[in-house]
Structure formats: C-alpha cells, structure tokens
Amino acid sequence: MASPSADAFRFAHEHRQDVAWLSQNTNHLVPPGPIERALERAIRERRYEGYPLATGDPALLDLVARDFAAIGERPFLTGGGTEALYMTTRALLGPGDEVVASDPSYLIIHRFVELAGARTRNLDIYAPPYRLAPDRIAEAIGPRTKMLLLIDPLNPLGSGYPREEVRAIAELAHDHHLYLLNDVTYRDFSEGHALAAEFAPEETVTIWSVSKNCGLAGMRIGGFFARGELARSIARFNTNDLGVNVLAQAAARAAMETKSAWIGDVVRQTRANGARIREVVAGVPGTSLPVYPSRANMMVIDVRETGLTPEAVQSEMLYQHRVFVRAGNYLSAQYGDRFVRVSFSNSPADIERFARAFPAAIAALRARAPAARAT
Ligand SMILES: Cc1ncc(COP(=O)(O)O)c(C=O)c1O
C-alpha cells in the first residue's frame, strides 16, 4: 500500500498546474529566459544524441569554481547534490563509524550514512539556537566518530551558522582528524555565509547544488568539492562514468552565467514571502515559527499546540486547498509530529494562496477535532 506521503506526491504531481508547491524548497522565482534558451539550443543541436565530456562542460566547471572561489578547487559534477552525498558517505564511512549530526535534519543523508554501515549521533537541536553548537559537538565526539555533518543553512529549520561557529566546527574536525561534510545547498539564501573548507580545507567535503539557488531541481545536477586524495577517494564511487545529463549541464551553465543578475531579487522576494508567512502564522492560534527569519528558503511551522497532526494539516492544505506543505516526519525522528515545513521561493500569488489556506485548514481541522488527534 502506498504511504500517505507517496499518495500526496502522486496527487500533487497529477494536479501540478493547480498546486502551490511549497513542499520541496524548490525555487520558482528564477527568470526562465536564459535557461529556456540554453535548453532550446541544446535540443536543437541534438546534444542529447551524444555523451557529454565525462568530466563536465569546462565552462560550467569554471563558473562553479568561481562561485566557490574560497575553496580554490575544481568541482566534481554529479546527478544532484544527492548523488555526491551518497558517494561521500559510501567512500568515507564503514561499519562502526559514527557521524555527529542533528535532529531535525535532512534525514536522507542519515540514511546514506546507515547504508555505509555507520550510524549518526543526532544532537537534539529543536530548541534555541536551533543549530549545532560547537561545544555540544565537541562533547559528542568519541572514539568512533569519523565525520561531522554540517548542513548550512539547515533543512528543515532554516537556521544557519555565523562565520565564527563554522570556523569553530571546522577546527574541531581538523583537531580530531574527522571528515567534515558541509552541505551548502541553500548557501545563496544566507547572508554572510561561510564555507567550512576555508578553515579545514583538508578535511572538508563541500556539497553544492543548483537545485535550489538556480531553480533547477528537476535537472538533477550538483556535485562536491574536496582536495587531492580525498576527492579521488570519493570519485571512485562515481556512477556517472559517462558524464552528467547534457541538458542539465546546459541549463546549469546558463543559470550560473546569469546568476549575479537575478539572485538578489530571488532572495529579496523569498524574504518578503517569509515575512508574509510569519504574519499569517501569527494570526493562527497554536501555531508558531521556531526559527525566524530563515537563512534559507524554508522554515518550519510548529503546530503542536493546535493538537493537530502535521499529516492532517498537510492533507487538508493539499486536498482542500491545493497548497502543498510537508509534514515533518521525514525530517525529524523526535519532532516530526510537531511541525510542517513550508518553502517560499514562490510567486506572491502562491504565498497568498497559503495565506488563505492555512488559517482555513487549521480552523476546519479544529472544528472536526478531537478526531484529528487523540491527546
Ligand atoms: C540539505 C540538502 N542537501 C541536498 C539536497 C538535494 O539536492 P539535489 O537536488 O542537488 O540532489 C537537498 C534537497 O532538498 C537538501 O535539502
């Protein structure tokens, strides 16, 4: 039997044209012109008939390297940051190893850690400052610790790390000879963002992606940066021996060539949308934002005091209002029953749909309570 989440995704995809997609931190604000033209050209030239250069389009690699100039390395291209995360955990971890991580977190990475036979040690961060504090990480490091997981900004909470904390965490990795997995998928949304590789260049694997900043999630392209032998040991697990999708590369190149012209507007609109969501949440008793402002393009809405389950809120929003927000259970073992996650790099019209739907959904569910949650 399909899970409620699989059902929700099937429904949302079937009604794609009609759904306000606030559920996957995707970005619907990037001006489409340059990307469309690059794709049309690549299709006209039937680039899909041949394999790409296996290491990736050199112009794209240059653009990404320039974007991450502080790292001073060439990027490795993969089928999305997800593949780079899988390769990294597979290459660097083994049975008995531990990774210091958080709860909530982007748990897909934790699953990859487990596939490598290792385990995560999840520090509870669902309380201020809603991120990993260097001293708590230091306490959690033990004889089996092999890696620290630093997702910055963090999906799902939207919390991010000041430069001095990134430095302190990088120094811990360096001093304890640990790998530092620095997932910076949402970096462009975070003002003053610092890369851990600046402080621990030998230990850090940086995961980058164009899914969220460039609005190219469907293209499935991203990658990693790491130094010398570390990069080679990860690259051994590359399955894209024949290169990453040519159309995805063309789209990513067009986006990266033009990013400086539009990213400021994308971030500004995202912030304004976040502020509008905050207003709406403030008007709905029993709901609150643990982290505001978000340093990413998502945040969580705690619904615990309403007595409603996040799943009920997700279903009511999607099936009655066609506004897709995500129940927290796939993002937190301990707190997934408290929150829904909402992402907001969307048109103001989508956000207004949220503004109408959220109070109405909560009110309708409450009117039907106590069936919604037995307390
Ligand atoms: C923290 C984090 N890393 C990686 C990814 C996946 O990125 P990609 O689309 O590049 O595979 C996501 C997607 O939501 C994410 O939140």
PDBQT file of the ligand as one rigid body, heavy atoms in Angstrom, charges set to zero:
ROOT
HETATM    1  C1  LIG A 401      20.312  19.804   2.669  1.00  0.00    +0.000 C 
HETATM    2  C2  LIG A 401      20.038  19.243   1.316  1.00  0.00    +0.000 A 
HETATM    3  N1  LIG A 401      21.019  18.651   0.634  1.00  0.00    +0.000 NA
HETATM    4  C3  LIG A 401      20.812  18.141  -0.593  1.00  0.00    +0.000 A 
HETATM    5  C4  LIG A 401      19.562  18.182  -1.174  1.00  0.00    +0.000 A 
HETATM    6  C5  LIG A 401      19.353  17.571  -2.523  1.00  0.00    +0.000 C 
HETATM    7  O1  LIG A 401      19.873  18.371  -3.508  1.00  0.00    +0.000 OA
HETATM    8  P1  LIG A 401      19.870  17.931  -5.034  1.00  0.00    +0.000 P 
HETATM    9  O2  LIG A 401      18.567  18.341  -5.614  1.00  0.00    +0.000 OA
HETATM   10  O3  LIG A 401      21.030  18.701  -5.594  1.00  0.00    +0.000 OA
HETATM   11  O4  LIG A 401      20.078  16.455  -5.103  1.00  0.00    +0.000 OA
HETATM   12  C6  LIG A 401      18.504  18.765  -0.501  1.00  0.00    +0.000 A 
HETATM   13  C7  LIG A 401      17.174  18.799  -1.100  1.00  0.00    +0.000 C 
HETATM   14  O5  LIG A 401      16.193  19.153  -0.550  1.00  0.00    +0.000 OA
HETATM   15  C8  LIG A 401      18.747  19.318   0.770  1.00  0.00    +0.000 A 
HETATM   16  O6  LIG A 401      17.767  19.896   1.463  1.00  0.00    +0.000 OA
ENDROOT
TORSDOF 0
